[in-house]
Amino acid sequence: MSKKKPESIVLETPTGSDHVLLHSCCAPCSGEVMERMADAGIRFTIFFYNPNIHPEKEYLLRKEENIRFAEKLGIPFIDADYDSKNWFQRIKGLEWEPERGERCTVCFDMRFERTALYAHEHGFDTITSCLGISRWKNMEQINDCGQRAVARYPGMHYWTFNWRKQGGAARMVEIAKRERFYQQEYCGCVYSLRDTNRWRMENGRERIQIGVEYYSPEN
């Protein structure tokens, strides 16, 4: 049985407008955000800029799943560049930082800077991201990066809405299973893949196989 949508939450953007650019990292994380915004009648566009995702095969899988769901909902989708070399340059020296550490801050900064620039150039006054819906992420860290990115452009806002509220995180999982999204098993970058595989090997589990797992009712 499908869980009730969190309809008690009234969505209202910081500016009161409905011209929002939503940075999306993947379909599983953005699915609930996309549905909730669409149900609220908010006009938004997906901006997919994630040069951190490694390897490229994984990047393409996540992007195509996000495109598939955006097309299903009739949401415009902006496919930004996969400039992974630039990403590696930005995080040089931070390769051994832990998850939620300085490397993640630099990564979020890079992705939100590009999102804010696109928003500025194309008339969006508000940006937001689905990154914070994951319990593995530090929402304060993400919001700080988003607000820092929009500070460069007068009149632009970063929407710090807590998408986990009132069952949002649970709905995220439900939608991922319903849509049979590709099931990701690590954050995305080569260093999170390294650290996740190290943990799995230490705990008697197999290494991650890229591109083979999908959500199903049994998962």
Contacts in CASP RR format, 6 or more apart in sequence:
PFRMAT RR
TARGET T0000
AUTHOR 0000-0000-0000
METHOD contacts of the structure
MODEL  1
MSKKKPESIVLETPTGSDHVLLHSCCAPCSGEVMERMADAGIRFTIFFYN
PNIHPEKEYLLRKEENIRFAEKLGIPFIDADYDSKNWFQRIKGLEWEPER
GERCTVCFDMRFERTALYAHEHGFDTITSCLGISRWKNMEQINDCGQRAV
ARYPGMHYWTFNWRKQGGAARMVEIAKRERFYQQEYCGCVYSLRDTNRWR
MENGRERIQIGVEYYSPEN
2 174 0 8 1.000
2 178 0 8 1.000
3 167 0 8 1.000
3 170 0 8 1.000
3 171 0 8 1.000
3 174 0 8 1.000
5 35 0 8 1.000
5 36 0 8 1.000
5 39 0 8 1.000
5 171 0 8 1.000
6 36 0 8 1.000
6 165 0 8 1.000
6 166 0 8 1.000
6 167 0 8 1.000
6 168 0 8 1.000
6 171 0 8 1.000
7 39 0 8 1.000
8 166 0 8 1.000
9 36 0 8 1.000
9 165 0 8 1.000
9 166 0 8 1.000
10 40 0 8 1.000
11 36 0 8 1.000
11 37 0 8 1.000
11 40 0 8 1.000
11 42 0 8 1.000
11 161 0 8 1.000
13 20 0 8 1.000
13 42 0 8 1.000
13 126 0 8 1.000
13 157 0 8 1.000
13 159 0 8 1.000
14 126 0 8 1.000
14 157 0 8 1.000
14 158 0 8 1.000
14 159 0 8 1.000
15 125 0 8 1.000
15 126 0 8 1.000
15 157 0 8 1.000
17 125 0 8 1.000
17 126 0 8 1.000
18 41 0 8 1.000
18 42 0 8 1.000
18 43 0 8 1.000
18 44 0 8 1.000
19 43 0 8 1.000
19 44 0 8 1.000
19 123 0 8 1.000
19 124 0 8 1.000
19 125 0 8 1.000
19 126 0 8 1.000
20 37 0 8 1.000
20 42 0 8 1.000
20 43 0 8 1.000
20 44 0 8 1.000
20 45 0 8 1.000
20 124 0 8 1.000
20 126 0 8 1.000
20 127 0 8 1.000
20 128 0 8 1.000
20 159 0 8 1.000
21 44 0 8 1.000
21 45 0 8 1.000
21 47 0 8 1.000
21 78 0 8 1.000
21 115 0 8 1.000
21 118 0 8 1.000
21 119 0 8 1.000
21 122 0 8 1.000
21 124 0 8 1.000
21 126 0 8 1.000
21 127 0 8 1.000
21 128 0 8 1.000
22 30 0 8 1.000
22 33 0 8 1.000
22 34 0 8 1.000
22 37 0 8 1.000
22 44 0 8 1.000
22 45 0 8 1.000
22 46 0 8 1.000
22 47 0 8 1.000
22 127 0 8 1.000
22 128 0 8 1.000
22 129 0 8 1.000
22 130 0 8 1.000
23 47 0 8 1.000
23 49 0 8 1.000
23 111 0 8 1.000
23 112 0 8 1.000
23 115 0 8 1.000
23 127 0 8 1.000
23 128 0 8 1.000
23 129 0 8 1.000
23 130 0 8 1.000
23 131 0 8 1.000
24 30 0 8 1.000
24 33 0 8 1.000
24 34 0 8 1.000
24 46 0 8 1.000
24 47 0 8 1.000
24 48 0 8 1.000
24 66 0 8 1.000
24 129 0 8 1.000
24 130 0 8 1.000
25 50 0 8 1.000
25 62 0 8 1.000
25 129 0 8 1.000
25 130 0 8 1.000
25 131 0 8 1.000
26 50 0 8 1.000
26 62 0 8 1.000
26 65 0 8 1.000
26 66 0 8 1.000
26 181 0 8 1.000
26 184 0 8 1.000
27 62 0 8 1.000
27 65 0 8 1.000
27 66 0 8 1.000
27 68 0 8 1.000
27 69 0 8 1.000
27 176 0 8 1.000
27 179 0 8 1.000
27 181 0 8 1.000
27 182 0 8 1.000
28 65 0 8 1.000
28 172 0 8 1.000
28 173 0 8 1.000
28 175 0 8 1.000
28 176 0 8 1.000
28 181 0 8 1.000
28 182 0 8 1.000
28 183 0 8 1.000
28 184 0 8 1.000
28 215 0 8 1.000
29 130 0 8 1.000
29 131 0 8 1.000
29 132 0 8 1.000
29 133 0 8 1.000
29 134 0 8 1.000
29 172 0 8 1.000
30 46 0 8 1.000
30 66 0 8 1.000
30 69 0 8 1.000
30 130 0 8 1.000
31 69 0 8 1.000
31 130 0 8 1.000
31 172 0 8 1.000
31 175 0 8 1.000
31 176 0 8 1.000
31 179 0 8 1.000
32 130 0 8 1.000
32 133 0 8 1.000
32 163 0 8 1.000
32 168 0 8 1.000
32 169 0 8 1.000
32 171 0 8 1.000
32 172 0 8 1.000
32 175 0 8 1.000
33 128 0 8 1.000
33 130 0 8 1.000
33 133 0 8 1.000
33 163 0 8 1.000
34 44 0 8 1.000
34 46 0 8 1.000
34 69 0 8 1.000
34 70 0 8 1.000
34 73 0 8 1.000
34 75 0 8 1.000
34 130 0 8 1.000
35 73 0 8 1.000
35 171 0 8 1.000
35 175 0 8 1.000
36 163 0 8 1.000
36 168 0 8 1.000
37 44 0 8 1.000
38 73 0 8 1.000
38 75 0 8 1.000
44 75 0 8 1.000
45 75 0 8 1.000
45 76 0 8 1.000
45 77 0 8 1.000
45 78 0 8 1.000
45 124 0 8 1.000
46 66 0 8 1.000
46 70 0 8 1.000
46 75 0 8 1.000
46 76 0 8 1.000
46 77 0 8 1.000
46 78 0 8 1.000
47 78 0 8 1.000
47 80 0 8 1.000
47 115 0 8 1.000
47 118 0 8 1.000
47 119 0 8 1.000
47 127 0 8 1.000
48 63 0 8 1.000
48 66 0 8 1.000
48 67 0 8 1.000
48 77 0 8 1.000
48 78 0 8 1.000
48 79 0 8 1.000
48 80 0 8 1.000
49 80 0 8 1.000
49 81 0 8 1.000
49 111 0 8 1.000
49 114 0 8 1.000
49 115 0 8 1.000
49 118 0 8 1.000
50 59 0 8 1.000
50 62 0 8 1.000
50 63 0 8 1.000
50 82 0 8 1.000
50 111 0 8 1.000
51 81 0 8 1.000
51 82 0 8 1.000
51 83 0 8 1.000
51 84 0 8 1.000
51 86 0 8 1.000
51 87 0 8 1.000
51 110 0 8 1.000
51 111 0 8 1.000
52 84 0 8 1.000
52 87 0 8 1.000
52 107 0 8 1.000
52 110 0 8 1.000
52 111 0 8 1.000
52 188 0 8 1.000
52 189 0 8 1.000
53 59 0 8 1.000
53 62 0 8 1.000
53 188 0 8 1.000
53 189 0 8 1.000
54 84 0 8 1.000
54 188 0 8 1.000
54 189 0 8 1.000
54 190 0 8 1.000
54 193 0 8 1.000
55 190 0 8 1.000
55 210 0 8 1.000
56 82 0 8 1.000
56 84 0 8 1.000
57 210 0 8 1.000
57 211 0 8 1.000
58 184 0 8 1.000
58 188 0 8 1.000
58 210 0 8 1.000
58 211 0 8 1.000
59 82 0 8 1.000
59 84 0 8 1.000
61 182 0 8 1.000
61 210 0 8 1.000
61 211 0 8 1.000
62 182 0 8 1.000
62 184 0 8 1.000
63 79 0 8 1.000
65 181 0 8 1.000
65 182 0 8 1.000
66 77 0 8 1.000
67 77 0 8 1.000
67 79 0 8 1.000
69 179 0 8 1.000
69 181 0 8 1.000
70 76 0 8 1.000
70 77 0 8 1.000
71 77 0 8 1.000
78 118 0 8 1.000
80 114 0 8 1.000
80 118 0 8 1.000
86 110 0 8 1.000
87 107 0 8 1.000
87 110 0 8 1.000
87 189 0 8 1.000
90 106 0 8 1.000
90 107 0 8 1.000
90 110 0 8 1.000
91 103 0 8 1.000
91 106 0 8 1.000
91 107 0 8 1.000
94 102 0 8 1.000
94 103 0 8 1.000
94 106 0 8 1.000
95 103 0 8 1.000
95 191 0 8 1.000
96 191 0 8 1.000
97 103 0 8 1.000
97 104 0 8 1.000
97 191 0 8 1.000
99 136 0 8 1.000
99 187 0 8 1.000
99 192 0 8 1.000
99 195 0 8 1.000
100 137 0 8 1.000
100 138 0 8 1.000
100 141 0 8 1.000
101 141 0 8 1.000
103 189 0 8 1.000
103 191 0 8 1.000
104 138 0 8 1.000
104 141 0 8 1.000
105 141 0 8 1.000
105 144 0 8 1.000
105 145 0 8 1.000
107 189 0 8 1.000
108 131 0 8 1.000
108 141 0 8 1.000
108 142 0 8 1.000
108 145 0 8 1.000
108 146 0 8 1.000
109 145 0 8 1.000
109 148 0 8 1.000
109 149 0 8 1.000
112 127 0 8 1.000
112 129 0 8 1.000
112 145 0 8 1.000
112 146 0 8 1.000
112 148 0 8 1.000
112 149 0 8 1.000
112 150 0 8 1.000
112 158 0 8 1.000
113 149 0 8 1.000
113 152 0 8 1.000
115 127 0 8 1.000
115 129 0 8 1.000
115 149 0 8 1.000
116 127 0 8 1.000
116 146 0 8 1.000
116 149 0 8 1.000
116 150 0 8 1.000
116 152 0 8 1.000
116 153 0 8 1.000
116 156 0 8 1.000
116 158 0 8 1.000
118 124 0 8 1.000
119 125 0 8 1.000
119 126 0 8 1.000
119 127 0 8 1.000
119 150 0 8 1.000
119 153 0 8 1.000
119 156 0 8 1.000
120 152 0 8 1.000
120 153 0 8 1.000
120 156 0 8 1.000
124 156 0 8 1.000
125 155 0 8 1.000
125 156 0 8 1.000
125 157 0 8 1.000
126 156 0 8 1.000
126 157 0 8 1.000
126 158 0 8 1.000
126 159 0 8 1.000
127 146 0 8 1.000
127 149 0 8 1.000
127 150 0 8 1.000
127 156 0 8 1.000
127 157 0 8 1.000
127 158 0 8 1.000
127 159 0 8 1.000
128 158 0 8 1.000
128 159 0 8 1.000
128 160 0 8 1.000
128 161 0 8 1.000
129 142 0 8 1.000
129 146 0 8 1.000
130 163 0 8 1.000
131 137 0 8 1.000
131 142 0 8 1.000
132 139 0 8 1.000
132 142 0 8 1.000
132 163 0 8 1.000
132 164 0 8 1.000
133 163 0 8 1.000
133 164 0 8 1.000
133 168 0 8 1.000
133 169 0 8 1.000
133 172 0 8 1.000
134 169 0 8 1.000
135 164 0 8 1.000
135 169 0 8 1.000
136 187 0 8 1.000
139 162 0 8 1.000
139 164 0 8 1.000
143 158 0 8 1.000
143 160 0 8 1.000
146 158 0 8 1.000
147 158 0 8 1.000
147 160 0 8 1.000
149 158 0 8 1.000
150 156 0 8 1.000
150 157 0 8 1.000
150 158 0 8 1.000
163 169 0 8 1.000
175 181 0 8 1.000
176 183 0 8 1.000
176 215 0 8 1.000
177 215 0 8 1.000
177 216 0 8 1.000
177 217 0 8 1.000
177 219 0 8 1.000
179 215 0 8 1.000
180 214 0 8 1.000
180 215 0 8 1.000
180 216 0 8 1.000
181 214 0 8 1.000
181 215 0 8 1.000
182 211 0 8 1.000
182 213 0 8 1.000
182 214 0 8 1.000
182 215 0 8 1.000
183 213 0 8 1.000
183 214 0 8 1.000
183 215 0 8 1.000
183 219 0 8 1.000
185 196 0 8 1.000
185 208 0 8 1.000
185 213 0 8 1.000
186 192 0 8 1.000
186 193 0 8 1.000
186 196 0 8 1.000
186 208 0 8 1.000
187 196 0 8 1.000
193 208 0 8 1.000
196 208 0 8 1.000
197 207 0 8 1.000
197 208 0 8 1.000
200 206 0 8 1.000
200 207 0 8 1.000
200 208 0 8 1.000
201 207 0 8 1.000
END
